[in-house]
């Protein structure tokens, strides 16, 4: 029961829910998530740390970026996100996030300019 309440507490935060729906679609780095969500990078990093602490995401360093992806072992989380993704058209903010996901390379390139 504790795992169930923890997942729904996480999903009750709009930023984390949006992040998890995006990560359900593909792995992303902090810069990409920040740009897609139009949320400050420290806020994204803080939320990713919570998700990592609860063993819901894993990270992998690729060059100078750390990419995050969902751990698929949590069946409840994956089924919940799948259900949300199948009904995405009912959630305008999530539709907008998906559209912005198409521009993730541009977002990453802008981040590269800032980092250099």
PDB file as gemmi writes it, atoms N, CA and C in Angstrom:
CRYST1    1.000    1.000    1.000  90.00  90.00  90.00 P 1                      
ATOM      1  N   UNK A   1       0.825  -1.193   0.000  1.00  0.00           N  
ATOM      2  CA  UNK A   1       0.000   0.000   0.000  1.00  0.00           C  
ATOM      3  C   UNK A   1       0.868   1.255   0.000  1.00  0.00           C  
ATOM      4  N   UNK A   2       2.009   1.198   0.663  1.00  0.00           N  
ATOM      5  CA  UNK A   2       2.907   2.346   0.733  1.00  0.00           C  
ATOM      6  C   UNK A   2       3.395   2.757  -0.653  1.00  0.00           C  
ATOM      7  N   UNK A   3       3.723   1.776  -1.486  1.00  0.00           N  
ATOM      8  CA  UNK A   3       4.176   2.070  -2.846  1.00  0.00           C  
ATOM      9  C   UNK A   3       3.073   2.743  -3.649  1.00  0.00           C  
ATOM     10  N   UNK A   4       1.861   2.286  -3.478  1.00  0.00           N  
ATOM     11  CA  UNK A   4       0.718   2.848  -4.189  1.00  0.00           C  
ATOM     12  C   UNK A   4       0.519   4.316  -3.833  1.00  0.00           C  
ATOM     13  N   UNK A   5       0.521   4.629  -2.553  1.00  0.00           N  
ATOM     14  CA  UNK A   5       0.331   6.025  -2.144  1.00  0.00           C  
ATOM     15  C   UNK A   5       1.508   6.890  -2.568  1.00  0.00           C  
ATOM     16  N   UNK A   6       2.711   6.353  -2.538  1.00  0.00           N  
ATOM     17  CA  UNK A   6       3.893   7.120  -2.966  1.00  0.00           C  
ATOM     18  C   UNK A   6       3.790   7.503  -4.432  1.00  0.00           C  
ATOM     19  N   UNK A   7       3.365   6.576  -5.273  1.00  0.00           N  
ATOM     20  CA  UNK A   7       3.251   6.862  -6.706  1.00  0.00           C  
ATOM     21  C   UNK A   7       2.199   7.928  -6.965  1.00  0.00           C  
ATOM     22  N   UNK A   8       1.063   7.810  -6.310  1.00  0.00           N  
ATOM     23  CA  UNK A   8       0.016   8.798  -6.552  1.00  0.00           C  
ATOM     24  C   UNK A   8       0.343  10.155  -5.947  1.00  0.00           C  
ATOM     25  N   UNK A   9       1.119  10.186  -4.885  1.00  0.00           N  
ATOM     26  CA  UNK A   9       1.606  11.474  -4.368  1.00  0.00           C  
ATOM     27  C   UNK A   9       2.531  12.124  -5.380  1.00  0.00           C  
ATOM     28  N   UNK A  10       3.405  11.330  -5.980  1.00  0.00           N  
ATOM     29  CA  UNK A  10       4.307  11.860  -7.007  1.00  0.00           C  
ATOM     30  C   UNK A  10       3.530  12.398  -8.201  1.00  0.00           C  
ATOM     31  N   UNK A  11       2.550  11.650  -8.636  1.00  0.00           N  
ATOM     32  CA  UNK A  11       1.783  12.044  -9.808  1.00  0.00           C  
ATOM     33  C   UNK A  11       0.836  13.215  -9.524  1.00  0.00           C  
ATOM     34  N   UNK A  12       0.610  13.518  -8.248  1.00  0.00           N  
ATOM     35  CA  UNK A  12      -0.282  14.635  -7.917  1.00  0.00           C  
ATOM     36  C   UNK A  12       0.375  15.989  -8.161  1.00  0.00           C  
ATOM     37  N   UNK A  13       1.697  16.005  -8.327  1.00  0.00           N  
ATOM     38  CA  UNK A  13       2.416  17.233  -8.647  1.00  0.00           C  
ATOM     39  C   UNK A  13       2.451  17.372 -10.167  1.00  0.00           C  
ATOM     40  N   UNK A  14       1.956  18.505 -10.677  1.00  0.00           N  
ATOM     41  CA  UNK A  14       1.827  18.675 -12.125  1.00  0.00           C  
ATOM     42  C   UNK A  14       3.169  18.554 -12.852  1.00  0.00           C  
ATOM     43  N   UNK A  15       4.209  19.172 -12.311  1.00  0.00           N  
ATOM     44  CA  UNK A  15       5.516  19.114 -12.976  1.00  0.00           C  
ATOM     45  C   UNK A  15       6.023  17.679 -13.052  1.00  0.00           C  
ATOM     46  N   UNK A  16       5.947  16.955 -11.949  1.00  0.00           N  
ATOM     47  CA  UNK A  16       6.414  15.558 -11.959  1.00  0.00           C  
ATOM     48  C   UNK A  16       5.569  14.701 -12.892  1.00  0.00           C  
ATOM     49  N   UNK A  17       4.270  14.919 -12.896  1.00  0.00           N  
ATOM     50  CA  UNK A  17       3.405  14.157 -13.799  1.00  0.00           C  
ATOM     51  C   UNK A  17       3.795  14.415 -15.245  1.00  0.00           C  
ATOM     52  N   UNK A  18       3.987  15.678 -15.600  1.00  0.00           N  
ATOM     53  CA  UNK A  18       4.380  16.017 -16.968  1.00  0.00           C  
ATOM     54  C   UNK A  18       5.728  15.393 -17.313  1.00  0.00           C  
ATOM     55  N   UNK A  19       6.669  15.439 -16.368  1.00  0.00           N  
ATOM     56  CA  UNK A  19       7.994  14.846 -16.597  1.00  0.00           C  
ATOM     57  C   UNK A  19       7.879  13.348 -16.838  1.00  0.00           C  
ATOM     58  N   UNK A  20       7.080  12.692 -16.022  1.00  0.00           N  
ATOM     59  CA  UNK A  20       6.971  11.242 -16.129  1.00  0.00           C  
ATOM     60  C   UNK A  20       6.278  10.825 -17.425  1.00  0.00           C  
ATOM     61  N   UNK A  21       5.297  11.598 -17.870  1.00  0.00           N  
ATOM     62  CA  UNK A  21       4.653  11.291 -19.149  1.00  0.00           C  
ATOM     63  C   UNK A  21       5.665  11.438 -20.284  1.00  0.00           C  
ATOM     64  N   UNK A  22       6.493  12.479 -20.223  1.00  0.00           N  
ATOM     65  CA  UNK A  22       7.535  12.647 -21.245  1.00  0.00           C  
ATOM     66  C   UNK A  22       8.549  11.515 -21.190  1.00  0.00           C  
ATOM     67  N   UNK A  23       8.972  11.139 -19.986  1.00  0.00           N  
ATOM     68  CA  UNK A  23       9.949  10.057 -19.848  1.00  0.00           C  
ATOM     69  C   UNK A  23       9.348   8.708 -20.236  1.00  0.00           C  
ATOM     70  N   UNK A  24       8.041   8.592 -20.162  1.00  0.00           N  
ATOM     71  CA  UNK A  24       7.375   7.368 -20.630  1.00  0.00           C  
ATOM     72  C   UNK A  24       7.554   7.235 -22.143  1.00  0.00           C  
ATOM     73  N   UNK A  25       7.645   8.386 -22.820  1.00  0.00           N  
ATOM     74  CA  UNK A  25       7.788   8.379 -24.277  1.00  0.00           C  
ATOM     75  C   UNK A  25       9.230   8.136 -24.703  1.00  0.00           C  
ATOM     76  N   UNK A  26      10.194   8.736 -23.972  1.00  0.00           N  
ATOM     77  CA  UNK A  26      11.608   8.536 -24.311  1.00  0.00           C  
ATOM     78  C   UNK A  26      12.508   9.117 -23.226  1.00  0.00           C  
ATOM     79  N   UNK A  27      13.780   8.735 -23.273  1.00  0.00           N  
ATOM     80  CA  UNK A  27      14.726   9.277 -22.298  1.00  0.00           C  
ATOM     81  C   UNK A  27      15.079  10.711 -22.680  1.00  0.00           C  
ATOM     82  N   UNK A  28      15.290  11.534 -21.652  1.00  0.00           N  
ATOM     83  CA  UNK A  28      15.581  12.951 -21.861  1.00  0.00           C  
ATOM     84  C   UNK A  28      16.572  13.425 -20.814  1.00  0.00           C  
ATOM     85  N   UNK A  29      17.303  14.496 -21.149  1.00  0.00           N  
ATOM     86  CA  UNK A  29      18.207  15.085 -20.172  1.00  0.00           C  
ATOM     87  C   UNK A  29      17.498  16.248 -19.474  1.00  0.00           C  
ATOM     88  N   UNK A  30      18.123  16.760 -18.440  1.00  0.00           N  
ATOM     89  CA  UNK A  30      17.547  17.847 -17.650  1.00  0.00           C  
ATOM     90  C   UNK A  30      17.265  19.062 -18.531  1.00  0.00           C  
ATOM     91  N   UNK A  31      18.205  19.421 -19.406  1.00  0.00           N  
ATOM     92  CA  UNK A  31      18.016  20.575 -20.300  1.00  0.00           C  
ATOM     93  C   UNK A  31      16.781  20.402 -21.172  1.00  0.00           C  
ATOM     94  N   UNK A  32      16.616  19.212 -21.730  1.00  0.00           N  
ATOM     95  CA  UNK A  32      15.467  18.965 -22.592  1.00  0.00           C  
ATOM     96  C   UNK A  32      14.163  19.062 -21.799  1.00  0.00           C  
ATOM     97  N   UNK A  33      14.130  18.431 -20.643  1.00  0.00           N  
ATOM     98  CA  UNK A  33      12.932  18.495 -19.802  1.00  0.00           C  
ATOM     99  C   UNK A  33      12.615  19.934 -19.412  1.00  0.00           C  
ATOM    100  N   UNK A  34      13.629  20.663 -19.022  1.00  0.00           N  
ATOM    101  CA  UNK A  34      13.448  22.055 -18.621  1.00  0.00           C  
ATOM    102  C   UNK A  34      12.885  22.885 -19.775  1.00  0.00           C  
ATOM    103  N   UNK A  35      13.431  22.693 -20.961  1.00  0.00           N  
ATOM    104  CA  UNK A  35      12.974  23.438 -22.130  1.00  0.00           C  
ATOM    105  C   UNK A  35      11.571  23.057 -22.569  1.00  0.00           C  
ATOM    106  N   UNK A  36      11.284  21.783 -22.576  1.00  0.00           N  
ATOM    107  CA  UNK A  36       9.961  21.315 -22.997  1.00  0.00           C  
ATOM    108  C   UNK A  36       8.893  21.798 -22.020  1.00  0.00           C  
ATOM    109  N   UNK A  37       9.187  21.672 -20.737  1.00  0.00           N  
ATOM    110  CA  UNK A  37       8.210  22.035 -19.707  1.00  0.00           C  
ATOM    111  C   UNK A  37       8.175  23.528 -19.415  1.00  0.00           C  
ATOM    112  N   UNK A  38       9.205  24.243 -19.891  1.00  0.00           N  
ATOM    113  CA  UNK A  38       9.373  25.663 -19.583  1.00  0.00           C  
ATOM    114  C   UNK A  38       9.389  25.886 -18.066  1.00  0.00           C  
ATOM    115  N   UNK A  39      10.216  25.078 -17.424  1.00  0.00           N  
ATOM    116  CA  UNK A  39      10.392  25.092 -15.971  1.00  0.00           C  
ATOM    117  C   UNK A  39      11.878  25.263 -15.703  1.00  0.00           C  
ATOM    118  N   UNK A  40      12.255  26.040 -14.678  1.00  0.00           N  
ATOM    119  CA  UNK A  40      13.683  26.223 -14.385  1.00  0.00           C  
ATOM    120  C   UNK A  40      14.409  24.888 -14.148  1.00  0.00           C  
ATOM    121  N   UNK A  41      15.643  24.831 -14.606  1.00  0.00           N  
ATOM    122  CA  UNK A  41      16.432  23.608 -14.503  1.00  0.00           C  
ATOM    123  C   UNK A  41      16.571  23.093 -13.065  1.00  0.00           C  
ATOM    124  N   UNK A  42      16.796  23.972 -12.061  1.00  0.00           N  
ATOM    125  CA  UNK A  42      16.901  23.450 -10.685  1.00  0.00           C  
ATOM    126  C   UNK A  42      15.627  22.727 -10.221  1.00  0.00           C  
ATOM    127  N   UNK A  43      14.478  23.210 -10.659  1.00  0.00           N  
ATOM    128  CA  UNK A  43      13.215  22.558 -10.282  1.00  0.00           C  
ATOM    129  C   UNK A  43      13.108  21.180 -10.913  1.00  0.00           C  
ATOM    130  N   UNK A  44      13.526  21.075 -12.169  1.00  0.00           N  
ATOM    131  CA  UNK A  44      13.524  19.773 -12.850  1.00  0.00           C  
ATOM    132  C   UNK A  44      14.481  18.820 -12.136  1.00  0.00           C  
ATOM    133  N   UNK A  45      15.677  19.298 -11.823  1.00  0.00           N  
ATOM    134  CA  UNK A  45      16.676  18.456 -11.156  1.00  0.00           C  
ATOM    135  C   UNK A  45      16.181  17.975  -9.792  1.00  0.00           C  
ATOM    136  N   UNK A  46      15.532  18.852  -9.055  1.00  0.00           N  
ATOM    137  CA  UNK A  46      15.008  18.482  -7.738  1.00  0.00           C  
ATOM    138  C   UNK A  46      13.955  17.381  -7.868  1.00  0.00           C  
ATOM    139  N   UNK A  47      13.072  17.527  -8.850  1.00  0.00           N  
ATOM    140  CA  UNK A  47      12.046  16.507  -9.057  1.00  0.00           C  
ATOM    141  C   UNK A  47      12.639  15.190  -9.538  1.00  0.00           C  
ATOM    142  N   UNK A  48      13.638  15.255 -10.396  1.00  0.00           N  
ATOM    143  CA  UNK A  48      14.305  14.026 -10.848  1.00  0.00           C  
ATOM    144  C   UNK A  48      15.002  13.322  -9.688  1.00  0.00           C  
ATOM    145  N   UNK A  49      15.567  14.090  -8.772  1.00  0.00           N  
ATOM    146  CA  UNK A  49      16.207  13.495  -7.594  1.00  0.00           C  
ATOM    147  C   UNK A  49      15.185  12.722  -6.762  1.00  0.00           C  
ATOM    148  N   UNK A  50      13.985  13.273  -6.608  1.00  0.00           N  
ATOM    149  CA  UNK A  50      12.925  12.564  -5.879  1.00  0.00           C  
ATOM    150  C   UNK A  50      12.573  11.260  -6.578  1.00  0.00           C  
ATOM    151  N   UNK A  51      12.430  11.336  -7.884  1.00  0.00           N  
ATOM    152  CA  UNK A  51      12.079  10.137  -8.653  1.00  0.00           C  
ATOM    153  C   UNK A  51      13.188   9.095  -8.582  1.00  0.00           C  
ATOM    154  N   UNK A  52      14.429   9.550  -8.595  1.00  0.00           N  
ATOM    155  CA  UNK A  52      15.568   8.624  -8.502  1.00  0.00           C  
ATOM    156  C   UNK A  52      15.621   7.996  -7.111  1.00  0.00           C  
ATOM    157  N   UNK A  53      15.373   8.804  -6.073  1.00  0.00           N  
ATOM    158  CA  UNK A  53      15.381   8.287  -4.696  1.00  0.00           C  
ATOM    159  C   UNK A  53      14.324   7.203  -4.494  1.00  0.00           C  
ATOM    160  N   UNK A  54      13.212   7.329  -5.194  1.00  0.00           N  
ATOM    161  CA  UNK A  54      12.145   6.332  -5.099  1.00  0.00           C  
ATOM    162  C   UNK A  54      12.333   5.182  -6.092  1.00  0.00           C  
ATOM    163  N   UNK A  55      13.476   5.190  -6.772  1.00  0.00           N  
ATOM    164  CA  UNK A  55      13.844   4.112  -7.693  1.00  0.00           C  
ATOM    165  C   UNK A  55      12.878   4.002  -8.878  1.00  0.00           C  
ATOM    166  N   UNK A  56      12.383   5.159  -9.344  1.00  0.00           N  
ATOM    167  CA  UNK A  56      11.461   5.173 -10.480  1.00  0.00           C  
ATOM    168  C   UNK A  56      12.140   5.574 -11.781  1.00  0.00           C  
ATOM    169  N   UNK A  57      13.285   6.238 -11.690  1.00  0.00           N  
ATOM    170  CA  UNK A  57      14.047   6.606 -12.880  1.00  0.00           C  
ATOM    171  C   UNK A  57      15.489   6.181 -12.695  1.00  0.00           C  
ATOM    172  N   UNK A  58      16.165   6.038 -13.809  1.00  0.00           N  
ATOM    173  CA  UNK A  58      17.603   5.783 -13.782  1.00  0.00           C  
ATOM    174  C   UNK A  58      18.266   6.790 -14.698  1.00  0.00           C  
ATOM    175  N   UNK A  59      19.525   7.051 -14.414  1.00  0.00           N  
ATOM    176  CA  UNK A  59      20.236   8.026 -15.226  1.00  0.00           C  
ATOM    177  C   UNK A  59      21.461   7.404 -15.863  1.00  0.00           C  
ATOM    178  N   UNK A  60      21.857   8.016 -16.980  1.00  0.00           N  
ATOM    179  CA  UNK A  60      23.027   7.544 -17.718  1.00  0.00           C  
ATOM    180  C   UNK A  60      23.735   8.757 -18.310  1.00  0.00           C  
ATOM    181  N   UNK A  61      25.022   8.854 -18.049  1.00  0.00           N  
ATOM    182  CA  UNK A  61      25.810   9.964 -18.582  1.00  0.00           C  
ATOM    183  C   UNK A  61      26.180   9.669 -20.028  1.00  0.00           C  
ATOM    184  N   UNK A  62      25.918  10.661 -20.880  1.00  0.00           N  
ATOM    185  CA  UNK A  62      26.313  10.598 -22.291  1.00  0.00           C  
ATOM    186  C   UNK A  62      27.000  11.919 -22.593  1.00  0.00           C  
ATOM    187  N   UNK A  63      28.309  11.840 -22.778  1.00  0.00           N  
ATOM    188  CA  UNK A  63      29.144  13.023 -22.962  1.00  0.00           C  
ATOM    189  C   UNK A  63      28.974  13.935 -21.744  1.00  0.00           C  
ATOM    190  N   UNK A  64      28.558  15.189 -21.957  1.00  0.00           N  
ATOM    191  CA  UNK A  64      28.446  16.090 -20.808  1.00  0.00           C  
ATOM    192  C   UNK A  64      27.029  16.177 -20.244  1.00  0.00           C  
ATOM    193  N   UNK A  65      26.139  15.322 -20.721  1.00  0.00           N  
ATOM    194  CA  UNK A  65      24.751  15.343 -20.268  1.00  0.00           C  
ATOM    195  C   UNK A  65      24.400  14.067 -19.532  1.00  0.00           C  
ATOM    196  N   UNK A  66      23.448  14.184 -18.609  1.00  0.00           N  
ATOM    197  CA  UNK A  66      22.897  13.031 -17.913  1.00  0.00           C  
ATOM    198  C   UNK A  66      21.471  12.851 -18.408  1.00  0.00           C  
ATOM    199  N   UNK A  67      21.201  11.683 -18.980  1.00  0.00           N  
ATOM    200  CA  UNK A  67      19.876  11.378 -19.495  1.00  0.00           C  
ATOM    201  C   UNK A  67      19.128  10.501 -18.504  1.00  0.00           C  
ATOM    202  N   UNK A  68      17.831  10.741 -18.417  1.00  0.00           N  
ATOM    203  CA  UNK A  68      16.977  10.010 -17.492  1.00  0.00           C  
ATOM    204  C   UNK A  68      15.948   9.208 -18.267  1.00  0.00           C  
ATOM    205  N   UNK A  69      15.632   8.034 -17.729  1.00  0.00           N  
ATOM    206  CA  UNK A  69      14.566   7.221 -18.291  1.00  0.00           C  
ATOM    207  C   UNK A  69      13.849   6.516 -17.149  1.00  0.00           C  
ATOM    208  N   UNK A  70      12.607   6.151 -17.406  1.00  0.00           N  
ATOM    209  CA  UNK A  70      11.823   5.453 -16.396  1.00  0.00           C  
ATOM    210  C   UNK A  70      12.326   4.036 -16.227  1.00  0.00           C  
ATOM    211  N   UNK A  71      12.298   3.562 -15.000  1.00  0.00           N  
ATOM    212  CA  UNK A  71      12.548   2.149 -14.753  1.00  0.00           C  
ATOM    213  C   UNK A  71      11.233   1.428 -15.009  1.00  0.00           C  
ATOM    214  N   UNK A  72      11.278   0.438 -15.831  1.00  0.00           N  
ATOM    215  CA  UNK A  72      10.051  -0.237 -16.255  1.00  0.00           C  
ATOM    216  C   UNK A  72       9.581  -1.307 -15.286  1.00  0.00           C  
ATOM    217  N   UNK A  73      10.310  -1.534 -14.203  1.00  0.00           N  
ATOM    218  CA  UNK A  73       9.955  -2.594 -13.266  1.00  0.00           C  
ATOM    219  C   UNK A  73       8.680  -2.294 -12.490  1.00  0.00           C  
ATOM    220  N   UNK A  74       8.356  -1.019 -12.326  1.00  0.00           N  
ATOM    221  CA  UNK A  74       7.177  -0.650 -11.551  1.00  0.00           C  
ATOM    222  C   UNK A  74       5.944  -0.738 -12.453  1.00  0.00           C  
ATOM    223  N   UNK A  75       5.278  -1.871 -12.388  1.00  0.00           N  
ATOM    224  CA  UNK A  75       4.156  -2.165 -13.266  1.00  0.00           C  
ATOM    225  C   UNK A  75       3.012  -1.173 -13.100  1.00  0.00           C  
ATOM    226  N   UNK A  76       2.704  -0.810 -11.868  1.00  0.00           N  
ATOM    227  CA  UNK A  76       1.613   0.132 -11.615  1.00  0.00           C  
ATOM    228  C   UNK A  76       1.893   1.478 -12.275  1.00  0.00           C  
ATOM    229  N   UNK A  77       3.095   1.978 -12.102  1.00  0.00           N  
ATOM    230  CA  UNK A  77       3.463   3.258 -12.704  1.00  0.00           C  
ATOM    231  C   UNK A  77       3.383   3.178 -14.220  1.00  0.00           C  
ATOM    232  N   UNK A  78       3.936   2.131 -14.796  1.00  0.00           N  
ATOM    233  CA  UNK A  78       3.948   2.002 -16.249  1.00  0.00           C  
ATOM    234  C   UNK A  78       2.526   1.890 -16.809  1.00  0.00           C  
ATOM    235  N   UNK A  79       1.664   1.140 -16.151  1.00  0.00           N  
ATOM    236  CA  UNK A  79       0.286   1.008 -16.621  1.00  0.00           C  
ATOM    237  C   UNK A  79      -0.470   2.329 -16.481  1.00  0.00           C  
ATOM    238  N   UNK A  80      -0.219   3.055 -15.404  1.00  0.00           N  
ATOM    239  CA  UNK A  80      -0.859   4.354 -15.197  1.00  0.00           C  
ATOM    240  C   UNK A  80      -0.437   5.330 -16.285  1.00  0.00           C  
ATOM    241  N   UNK A  81       0.876   5.397 -16.553  1.00  0.00           N  
ATOM    242  CA  UNK A  81       1.382   6.309 -17.584  1.00  0.00           C  
ATOM    243  C   UNK A  81       0.918   5.889 -18.977  1.00  0.00           C  
ATOM    244  N   UNK A  82       0.803   4.603 -19.197  1.00  0.00           N  
ATOM    245  CA  UNK A  82       0.299   4.122 -20.482  1.00  0.00           C  
ATOM    246  C   UNK A  82      -1.147   4.587 -20.675  1.00  0.00           C  
ATOM    247  N   UNK A  83      -1.953   4.464 -19.630  1.00  0.00           N  
ATOM    248  CA  UNK A  83      -3.345   4.905 -19.703  1.00  0.00           C  
ATOM    249  C   UNK A  83      -3.456   6.395 -19.974  1.00  0.00           C  
ATOM    250  N   UNK A  84      -2.617   7.181 -19.319  1.00  0.00           N  
ATOM    251  CA  UNK A  84      -2.608   8.633 -19.548  1.00  0.00           C  
ATOM    252  C   UNK A  84      -2.191   8.919 -20.980  1.00  0.00           C  
ATOM    253  N   UNK A  85      -1.141   8.254 -21.440  1.00  0.00           N  
ATOM    254  CA  UNK A  85      -0.632   8.482 -22.798  1.00  0.00           C  
ATOM    255  C   UNK A  85      -1.644   8.120 -23.865  1.00  0.00           C  
ATOM    256  N   UNK A  86      -2.433   7.084 -23.624  1.00  0.00           N  
ATOM    257  CA  UNK A  86      -3.453   6.669 -24.594  1.00  0.00           C  
ATOM    258  C   UNK A  86      -4.592   7.686 -24.681  1.00  0.00           C  
ATOM    259  N   UNK A  87      -4.786   8.473 -23.638  1.00  0.00           N  
ATOM    260  CA  UNK A  87      -5.861   9.478 -23.598  1.00  0.00           C  
ATOM    261  C   UNK A  87      -5.285  10.891 -23.605  1.00  0.00           C  
ATOM    262  N   UNK A  88      -4.108  11.054 -24.152  1.00  0.00           N  
ATOM    263  CA  UNK A  88      -3.391  12.328 -24.105  1.00  0.00           C  
ATOM    264  C   UNK A  88      -4.222  13.499 -24.633  1.00  0.00           C  
ATOM    265  N   UNK A  89      -5.051  13.251 -25.625  1.00  0.00           N  
ATOM    266  CA  UNK A  89      -5.843  14.324 -26.223  1.00  0.00           C  
ATOM    267  C   UNK A  89      -6.804  14.973 -25.230  1.00  0.00           C  
ATOM    268  N   UNK A  90      -7.047  14.320 -24.104  1.00  0.00           N  
ATOM    269  CA  UNK A  90      -7.926  14.880 -23.071  1.00  0.00           C  
ATOM    270  C   UNK A  90      -7.199  15.895 -22.186  1.00  0.00           C  
ATOM    271  N   UNK A  91      -5.878  16.008 -22.338  1.00  0.00           N  
ATOM    272  CA  UNK A  91      -5.074  16.844 -21.454  1.00  0.00           C  
ATOM    273  C   UNK A  91      -4.256  17.830 -22.281  1.00  0.00           C  
ATOM    274  N   UNK A  92      -4.791  19.043 -22.505  1.00  0.00           N  
ATOM    275  CA  UNK A  92      -4.127  20.014 -23.386  1.00  0.00           C  
ATOM    276  C   UNK A  92      -2.665  20.295 -23.027  1.00  0.00           C  
ATOM    277  N   UNK A  93      -2.340  20.365 -21.747  1.00  0.00           N  
ATOM    278  CA  UNK A  93      -0.949  20.641 -21.369  1.00  0.00           C  
ATOM    279  C   UNK A  93      -0.028  19.506 -21.801  1.00  0.00           C  
ATOM    280  N   UNK A  94      -0.488  18.281 -21.661  1.00  0.00           N  
ATOM    281  CA  UNK A  94       0.326  17.132 -22.075  1.00  0.00           C  
ATOM    282  C   UNK A  94       0.468  17.065 -23.593  1.00  0.00           C  
ATOM    283  N   UNK A  95      -0.565  17.478 -24.308  1.00  0.00           N  
ATOM    284  CA  UNK A  95      -0.487  17.547 -25.773  1.00  0.00           C  
ATOM    285  C   UNK A  95       0.559  18.575 -26.174  1.00  0.00           C  
ATOM    286  N   UNK A  96       0.537  19.726 -25.503  1.00  0.00           N  
ATOM    287  CA  UNK A  96       1.531  20.768 -25.792  1.00  0.00           C  
ATOM    288  C   UNK A  96       2.949  20.270 -25.490  1.00  0.00           C  
ATOM    289  N   UNK A  97       3.110  19.564 -24.377  1.00  0.00           N  
ATOM    290  CA  UNK A  97       4.427  19.008 -24.038  1.00  0.00           C  
ATOM    291  C   UNK A  97       4.906  18.051 -25.126  1.00  0.00           C  
ATOM    292  N   UNK A  98       3.993  17.220 -25.628  1.00  0.00           N  
ATOM    293  CA  UNK A  98       4.373  16.266 -26.678  1.00  0.00           C  
ATOM    294  C   UNK A  98       4.796  16.996 -27.945  1.00  0.00           C  
ATOM    295  N   UNK A  99       4.108  18.073 -28.268  1.00  0.00           N  
ATOM    296  CA  UNK A  99       4.496  18.861 -29.444  1.00  0.00           C  
ATOM    297  C   UNK A  99       5.878  19.473 -29.253  1.00  0.00           C  
ATOM    298  N   UNK A 100       6.155  19.972 -28.052  1.00  0.00           N  
ATOM    299  CA  UNK A 100       7.457  20.573 -27.771  1.00  0.00           C  
ATOM    300  C   UNK A 100       8.562  19.511 -27.754  1.00  0.00           C  
ATOM    301  N   UNK A 101       8.210  18.280 -27.468  1.00  0.00           N  
ATOM    302  CA  UNK A 101       9.173  17.179 -27.487  1.00  0.00           C  
ATOM    303  C   UNK A 101       9.806  17.035 -28.863  1.00  0.00           C  
ATOM    304  N   UNK A 102       9.072  17.374 -29.900  1.00  0.00           N  
ATOM    305  CA  UNK A 102       9.605  17.294 -31.268  1.00  0.00           C  
ATOM    306  C   UNK A 102      10.776  18.246 -31.481  1.00  0.00           C  
ATOM    307  N   UNK A 103      10.903  19.255 -30.625  1.00  0.00           N  
ATOM    308  CA  UNK A 103      11.978  20.245 -30.746  1.00  0.00           C  
ATOM    309  C   UNK A 103      13.086  20.034 -29.716  1.00  0.00           C  
ATOM    310  N   UNK A 104      13.175  18.825 -29.185  1.00  0.00           N  
ATOM    311  CA  UNK A 104      14.148  18.566 -28.120  1.00  0.00           C  
ATOM    312  C   UNK A 104      15.591  18.789 -28.568  1.00  0.00           C  
ATOM    313  N   UNK A 105      15.907  18.513 -29.820  1.00  0.00           N  
ATOM    314  CA  UNK A 105      17.283  18.724 -30.298  1.00  0.00           C  
ATOM    315  C   UNK A 105      17.636  20.202 -30.294  1.00  0.00           C  
ATOM    316  N   UNK A 106      16.701  21.041 -30.699  1.00  0.00           N  
ATOM    317  CA  UNK A 106      16.940  22.487 -30.653  1.00  0.00           C  
ATOM    318  C   UNK A 106      17.139  22.950 -29.219  1.00  0.00           C  
ATOM    319  N   UNK A 107      16.346  22.415 -28.319  1.00  0.00           N  
ATOM    320  CA  UNK A 107      16.462  22.763 -26.908  1.00  0.00           C  
ATOM    321  C   UNK A 107      17.831  22.335 -26.384  1.00  0.00           C  
ATOM    322  N   UNK A 108      18.259  21.132 -26.735  1.00  0.00           N  
ATOM    323  CA  UNK A 108      19.559  20.630 -26.293  1.00  0.00           C  
ATOM    324  C   UNK A 108      20.689  21.470 -26.872  1.00  0.00           C  
ATOM    325  N   UNK A 109      20.564  21.875 -28.123  1.00  0.00           N  
ATOM    326  CA  UNK A 109      21.596  22.712 -28.738  1.00  0.00           C  
ATOM    327  C   UNK A 109      21.712  24.066 -28.043  1.00  0.00           C  
ATOM    328  N   UNK A 110      20.594  24.648 -27.643  1.00  0.00           N  
ATOM    329  CA  UNK A 110      20.619  25.905 -26.898  1.00  0.00           C  
ATOM    330  C   UNK A 110      21.307  25.696 -25.551  1.00  0.00           C  
ATOM    331  N   UNK A 111      21.053  24.564 -24.955  1.00  0.00           N  
ATOM    332  CA  UNK A 111      21.688  24.262 -23.678  1.00  0.00           C  
ATOM    333  C   UNK A 111      23.203  24.111 -23.860  1.00  0.00           C  
ATOM    334  N   UNK A 112      23.610  23.518 -24.971  1.00  0.00           N  
ATOM    335  CA  UNK A 112      25.038  23.349 -25.260  1.00  0.00           C  
ATOM    336  C   UNK A 112      25.736  24.715 -25.371  1.00  0.00           C  
ATOM    337  N   UNK A 113      25.056  25.671 -25.989  1.00  0.00           N  
ATOM    338  CA  UNK A 113      25.633  27.010 -26.129  1.00  0.00           C  
ATOM    339  C   UNK A 113      25.820  27.635 -24.752  1.00  0.00           C  
ATOM    340  N   UNK A 114      24.846  27.464 -23.877  1.00  0.00           N  
ATOM    341  CA  UNK A 114      24.931  28.013 -22.526  1.00  0.00           C  
ATOM    342  C   UNK A 114      26.039  27.323 -21.737  1.00  0.00           C  
ATOM    343  N   UNK A 115      26.182  25.998 -21.909  1.00  0.00           N  
ATOM    344  CA  UNK A 115      27.176  25.238 -21.155  1.00  0.00           C  
ATOM    345  C   UNK A 115      28.600  25.521 -21.590  1.00  0.00           C  
ATOM    346  N   UNK A 116      28.790  25.857 -22.856  1.00  0.00           N  
ATOM    347  CA  UNK A 116      30.164  26.067 -23.386  1.00  0.00           C  
ATOM    348  C   UNK A 116      30.765  27.385 -22.987  1.00  0.00           C  
TER     349      UNK A 116                                                      
END                                                                             
